Amino acid sequence: MGLNYRNRMRLGPLPIWRNVSRSGRGKTVSWTVKLFGISWNSRTKKKTVDLPGNYSYTTD
C-alpha cells in the first residue's frame, strides 16, 4: 500500500480549496469549489450535495 500524504488548504475568504495528495505514484492536485452545500471537484468532475445529518448525494 505505501505511505500517502493529503493536504487541504482554503484559499482566503473564497469558497475554494486546493487539495494535494502524494503517494508512491506521484503528486495529484485538484480544486474543490463549495457554495451553499453544493461542491464540485476538478479532478473527479463530481458534484456533491450536502443533506441534513451525515448524508450527502453525489452525481457522476
N, CA, C and O atoms as CSV, one atom per row, in Angstrom:
chain,resi,resn,atom,element,x,y,z
A,1,MET,N,N,0.810,-1.183,0.000
A,1,MET,CA,C,0.000,0.000,0.000
A,1,MET,C,C,0.858,1.254,0.000
A,1,MET,O,O,0.689,2.094,-0.884
A,2,GLY,N,N,1.749,1.415,0.928
A,2,GLY,CA,C,2.632,2.576,0.918
A,2,GLY,C,C,2.116,3.725,1.759
A,2,GLY,O,O,1.023,3.669,2.323
A,3,LEU,N,N,2.914,4.748,1.829
A,3,LEU,CA,C,2.601,5.927,2.612
A,3,LEU,C,C,1.939,6.979,1.735
A,3,LEU,O,O,2.432,7.282,0.648
A,4,ASN,N,N,0.825,7.536,2.199
A,4,ASN,CA,C,0.101,8.583,1.479
A,4,ASN,C,C,0.085,9.856,2.304
A,4,ASN,O,O,0.091,9.806,3.534
A,5,TYR,N,N,0.065,11.000,1.629
A,5,TYR,CA,C,0.014,12.303,2.290
A,5,TYR,C,C,-1.106,13.104,1.657
A,5,TYR,O,O,-1.236,13.127,0.433
A,6,ARG,N,N,-1.919,13.762,2.473
A,6,ARG,CA,C,-3.003,14.599,1.983
A,6,ARG,C,C,-2.978,15.939,2.665
A,6,ARG,O,O,-2.698,16.028,3.860
A,7,ASN,N,N,-3.271,16.994,1.911
A,7,ASN,CA,C,-3.339,18.335,2.466
A,7,ASN,C,C,-4.467,19.081,1.782
A,7,ASN,O,O,-4.625,19.001,0.563
A,8,ARG,N,N,-5.250,19.808,2.567
A,8,ARG,CA,C,-6.352,20.600,2.022
A,8,ARG,C,C,-6.213,22.009,2.569
A,8,ARG,O,O,-6.167,22.201,3.784
A,9,MET,N,N,-6.146,23.004,1.681
A,9,MET,CA,C,-5.918,24.378,2.088
A,9,MET,C,C,-6.990,25.284,1.483
A,9,MET,O,O,-7.230,25.253,0.276
A,10,ARG,N,N,-7.629,26.086,2.328
A,10,ARG,CA,C,-8.621,27.043,1.836
A,10,ARG,C,C,-7.903,28.289,1.327
A,10,ARG,O,O,-6.938,28.753,1.935
A,11,LEU,N,N,-8.377,28.819,0.218
A,11,LEU,CA,C,-7.757,29.985,-0.398
A,11,LEU,C,C,-8.462,31.260,0.052
A,11,LEU,O,O,-9.383,31.739,-0.609
A,12,GLY,N,N,-8.020,31.800,1.177
A,12,GLY,CA,C,-8.568,33.044,1.704
A,12,GLY,C,C,-10.049,32.952,1.997
A,12,GLY,O,O,-10.529,31.900,2.418
A,13,PRO,N,N,-10.792,34.044,1.779
A,13,PRO,CA,C,-12.229,34.047,2.070
A,13,PRO,C,C,-13.069,33.400,0.967
A,13,PRO,O,O,-14.286,33.279,1.111
A,14,LEU,N,N,-12.442,32.988,-0.118
A,14,LEU,CA,C,-13.169,32.365,-1.227
A,14,LEU,C,C,-13.603,30.951,-0.857
A,14,LEU,O,O,-12.946,30.297,-0.047
A,15,PRO,N,N,-14.707,30.468,-1.441
A,15,PRO,CA,C,-15.163,29.103,-1.157
A,15,PRO,C,C,-14.441,28.070,-2.031
A,15,PRO,O,O,-15.074,27.180,-2.599
A,16,ILE,N,N,-13.106,28.197,-2.133
A,16,ILE,CA,C,-12.308,27.318,-2.985
A,16,ILE,C,C,-11.213,26.681,-2.139
A,16,ILE,O,O,-10.551,27.360,-1.355
A,17,TRP,N,N,-11.024,25.369,-2.304
A,17,TRP,CA,C,-9.981,24.643,-1.597
A,17,TRP,C,C,-9.023,24.021,-2.599
A,17,TRP,O,O,-9.429,23.582,-3.675
A,18,ARG,N,N,-7.750,23.989,-2.234
A,18,ARG,CA,C,-6.716,23.320,-3.034
A,18,ARG,C,C,-6.392,22.012,-2.323
A,18,ARG,O,O,-6.008,22.015,-1.153
A,19,ASN,N,N,-6.546,20.895,-3.031
A,19,ASN,CA,C,-6.309,19.563,-2.476
A,19,ASN,C,C,-5.031,18.994,-3.080
A,19,ASN,O,O,-4.888,18.947,-4.301
A,20,VAL,N,N,-4.103,18.561,-2.231
A,20,VAL,CA,C,-2.857,17.966,-2.701
A,20,VAL,C,C,-2.728,16.578,-2.086
A,20,VAL,O,O,-2.848,16.419,-0.871
A,21,SER,N,N,-2.485,15.577,-2.922
A,21,SER,CA,C,-2.269,14.208,-2.465
A,21,SER,C,C,-0.939,13.724,-3.013
A,21,SER,O,O,-0.612,13.970,-4.174
A,22,ARG,N,N,-0.184,13.048,-2.190
A,22,ARG,CA,C,1.080,12.459,-2.634
A,22,ARG,C,C,1.116,11.014,-2.208
A,22,ARG,O,O,0.764,10.677,-1.077
A,23,SER,N,N,1.544,10.159,-3.119
A,23,SER,CA,C,1.697,8.736,-2.829
A,23,SER,C,C,2.859,8.217,-3.662
A,23,SER,O,O,3.591,9.001,-4.266
A,24,GLY,N,N,3.026,6.925,-3.698
A,24,GLY,CA,C,4.092,6.325,-4.477
A,24,GLY,C,C,3.967,6.592,-5.963
A,24,GLY,O,O,4.952,6.501,-6.695
A,25,ARG,N,N,2.765,6.921,-6.418
A,25,ARG,CA,C,2.534,7.182,-7.837
A,25,ARG,C,C,2.794,8.621,-8.226
A,25,ARG,O,O,2.764,8.944,-9.413
A,26,GLY,N,N,3.048,9.498,-7.265
A,26,GLY,CA,C,3.330,10.894,-7.588
A,26,GLY,C,C,2.406,11.840,-6.862
A,26,GLY,O,O,1.762,11.478,-5.877
A,27,LYS,N,N,2.351,13.067,-7.367
A,27,LYS,CA,C,1.589,14.137,-6.742
A,27,LYS,C,C,0.343,14.445,-7.559
A,27,LYS,O,O,0.408,14.539,-8.785
A,28,THR,N,N,-0.790,14.603,-6.883
A,28,THR,CA,C,-2.048,14.943,-7.530
A,28,THR,C,C,-2.579,16.219,-6.903
A,28,THR,O,O,-2.649,16.328,-5.679
A,29,VAL,N,N,-2.954,17.186,-7.731
A,29,VAL,CA,C,-3.522,18.438,-7.248
A,29,VAL,C,C,-4.903,18.598,-7.872
A,29,VAL,O,O,-5.073,18.409,-9.076
A,30,SER,N,N,-5.892,18.948,-7.046
A,30,SER,CA,C,-7.228,19.223,-7.560
A,30,SER,C,C,-7.801,20.414,-6.813
A,30,SER,O,O,-7.262,20.842,-5.793
A,31,TRP,N,N,-8.900,20.945,-7.334
A,31,TRP,CA,C,-9.569,22.097,-6.741
A,31,TRP,C,C,-10.990,21.718,-6.403
A,31,TRP,O,O,-11.633,20.987,-7.156
A,32,THR,N,N,-11.495,22.206,-5.274
A,32,THR,CA,C,-12.876,21.997,-4.874
A,32,THR,C,C,-13.524,23.350,-4.664
A,32,THR,O,O,-12.982,24.212,-3.973
A,33,VAL,N,N,-14.697,23.530,-5.270
A,33,VAL,CA,C,-15.476,24.756,-5.095
A,33,VAL,C,C,-16.745,24.360,-4.350
A,33,VAL,O,O,-17.433,23.419,-4.746
A,34,LYS,N,N,-17.060,25.086,-3.258
A,34,LYS,CA,C,-18.229,24.750,-2.446
A,34,LYS,C,C,-19.060,25.996,-2.176
A,34,LYS,O,O,-18.572,26.965,-1.594
A,35,LEU,N,N,-20.320,25.964,-2.604
A,35,LEU,CA,C,-21.265,27.061,-2.387
A,35,LEU,C,C,-22.591,26.505,-1.912
A,35,LEU,O,O,-23.162,25.622,-2.552
A,36,PHE,N,N,-23.088,27.015,-0.793
A,36,PHE,CA,C,-24.420,26.670,-0.282
A,36,PHE,C,C,-24.672,25.169,-0.193
A,36,PHE,O,O,-25.767,24.719,-0.530
A,37,GLY,N,N,-23.708,24.393,0.245
A,37,GLY,CA,C,-23.898,22.958,0.430
A,37,GLY,C,C,-23.720,22.129,-0.831
A,37,GLY,O,O,-23.949,20.920,-0.806
A,38,ILE,N,N,-23.320,22.748,-1.926
A,38,ILE,CA,C,-23.053,22.024,-3.169
A,38,ILE,C,C,-21.576,22.188,-3.494
A,38,ILE,O,O,-21.073,23.311,-3.530
A,39,SER,N,N,-20.873,21.080,-3.733
A,39,SER,CA,C,-19.445,21.167,-4.039
A,39,SER,C,C,-19.142,20.466,-5.352
A,39,SER,O,O,-19.855,19.553,-5.769
A,40,TRP,N,N,-18.061,20.914,-6.000
A,40,TRP,CA,C,-17.605,20.346,-7.275
A,40,TRP,C,C,-16.099,20.178,-7.198
A,40,TRP,O,O,-15.393,21.084,-6.756
A,41,ASN,N,N,-15.593,18.998,-7.635
A,41,ASN,CA,C,-14.167,18.713,-7.615
A,41,ASN,C,C,-13.639,18.678,-9.038
A,41,ASN,O,O,-14.241,18.062,-9.918
A,42,SER,N,N,-12.494,19.353,-9.263
A,42,SER,CA,C,-11.943,19.466,-10.615
A,42,SER,C,C,-11.356,18.160,-11.141
A,42,SER,O,O,-11.368,17.937,-12.352
A,43,ARG,N,N,-10.847,17.296,-10.279
A,43,ARG,CA,C,-10.232,16.049,-10.743
A,43,ARG,C,C,-11.282,15.007,-11.101
A,43,ARG,O,O,-11.201,14.379,-12.157
A,44,THR,N,N,-12.269,14.819,-10.225
A,44,THR,CA,C,-13.276,13.783,-10.449
A,44,THR,C,C,-14.466,14.284,-11.248
A,44,THR,O,O,-15.240,13.479,-11.765
A,45,LYS,N,N,-14.630,15.613,-11.361
A,45,LYS,CA,C,-15.764,16.244,-12.057
A,45,LYS,C,C,-17.104,15.837,-11.456
A,45,LYS,O,O,-18.118,15.821,-12.154
A,46,LYS,N,N,-17.116,15.506,-10.161
A,46,LYS,CA,C,-18.347,15.100,-9.488
A,46,LYS,C,C,-18.913,16.259,-8.689
A,46,LYS,O,O,-18.179,17.081,-8.142
A,47,LYS,N,N,-20.256,16.303,-8.634
A,47,LYS,CA,C,-20.958,17.279,-7.813
A,47,LYS,C,C,-21.511,16.550,-6.598
A,47,LYS,O,O,-22.025,15.437,-6.717
A,48,THR,N,N,-21.407,17.177,-5.426
A,48,THR,CA,C,-21.910,16.600,-4.192
A,48,THR,C,C,-22.826,17.607,-3.520
A,48,THR,O,O,-22.504,18.791,-3.428
A,49,VAL,N,N,-23.985,17.122,-3.047
A,49,VAL,CA,C,-24.943,17.957,-2.335
A,49,VAL,C,C,-24.986,17.474,-0.896
A,49,VAL,O,O,-25.215,16.292,-0.640
A,50,ASP,N,N,-24.765,18.397,0.058
A,50,ASP,CA,C,-24.862,18.059,1.473
A,50,ASP,C,C,-26.326,18.009,1.871
A,50,ASP,O,O,-27.088,18.937,1.600
A,51,LEU,N,N,-26.716,16.906,2.524
A,51,LEU,CA,C,-28.072,16.732,3.012
A,51,LEU,C,C,-28.051,16.810,4.534
A,51,LEU,O,O,-26.975,16.748,5.128
A,52,PRO,N,N,-29.208,16.943,5.184
A,52,PRO,CA,C,-29.230,17.018,6.645
A,52,PRO,C,C,-28.597,15.786,7.295
A,52,PRO,O,O,-28.665,14.677,6.765
A,53,GLY,N,N,-27.990,16.007,8.436
A,53,GLY,CA,C,-27.322,14.918,9.145
A,53,GLY,C,C,-25.991,14.605,8.513
A,53,GLY,O,O,-25.301,15.506,8.036
A,54,ASN,N,N,-25.618,13.334,8.504
A,54,ASN,CA,C,-24.348,12.887,7.928
A,54,ASN,C,C,-24.506,12.355,6.515
A,54,ASN,O,O,-23.691,11.545,6.075
A,55,TYR,N,N,-25.517,12.782,5.801
A,55,TYR,CA,C,-25.794,12.272,4.473
A,55,TYR,C,C,-25.357,13.255,3.398
A,55,TYR,O,O,-25.296,14.463,3.627
A,56,SER,N,N,-25.052,12.714,2.220
A,56,SER,CA,C,-24.760,13.533,1.058
A,56,SER,C,C,-25.147,12.756,-0.186
A,56,SER,O,O,-25.281,11.532,-0.150
A,57,TYR,N,N,-25.325,13.471,-1.287
A,57,TYR,CA,C,-25.699,12.868,-2.558
A,57,TYR,C,C,-24.657,13.266,-3.585
A,57,TYR,O,O,-24.355,14.451,-3.731
A,58,THR,N,N,-24.093,12.279,-4.313
A,58,THR,CA,C,-23.062,12.534,-5.306
A,58,THR,C,C,-23.524,12.120,-6.685
A,58,THR,O,O,-24.086,11.039,-6.860
A,59,THR,N,N,-23.287,12.987,-7.678
A,59,THR,CA,C,-23.607,12.651,-9.064
A,59,THR,C,C,-22.327,12.283,-9.795
A,59,THR,O,O,-21.233,12.671,-9.386
A,60,ASP,N,N,-22.469,11.542,-10.863
A,60,ASP,CA,C,-21.310,11.136,-11.683
A,60,ASP,C,C,-21.005,12.140,-12.754
A,60,ASP,O,O,-20.066,11.952,-13.527
